[in-house]
Amino acid sequence: MLGMSSLRRLACVDTKLSLLATVRSVAISGFWHEIASSKFSIFPRNDGLTY
């Protein structure tokens, strides 16, 4: 049987891991957003302005 301190420690580790996963996914999505926005500014899309 796990004691309260062990359960508390497991909950803390689980919280830290989920927080790290969240931070990592936000960082990755921000990174891809930067790539996409810089790509579109470097290579502007032709919106049909030249007929």
PECORUR-V768213 format. One record per helix or strand of 2 or more residues. SS is the DSSP state (H for helix, E for strand). FROM is the first residue (numbers start at 0). LEN is the number of residues. If there is no record, write none. Layout:
SS;FROM;LEN
SS;FROM;LEN
//
This chain:
H;3;39
//
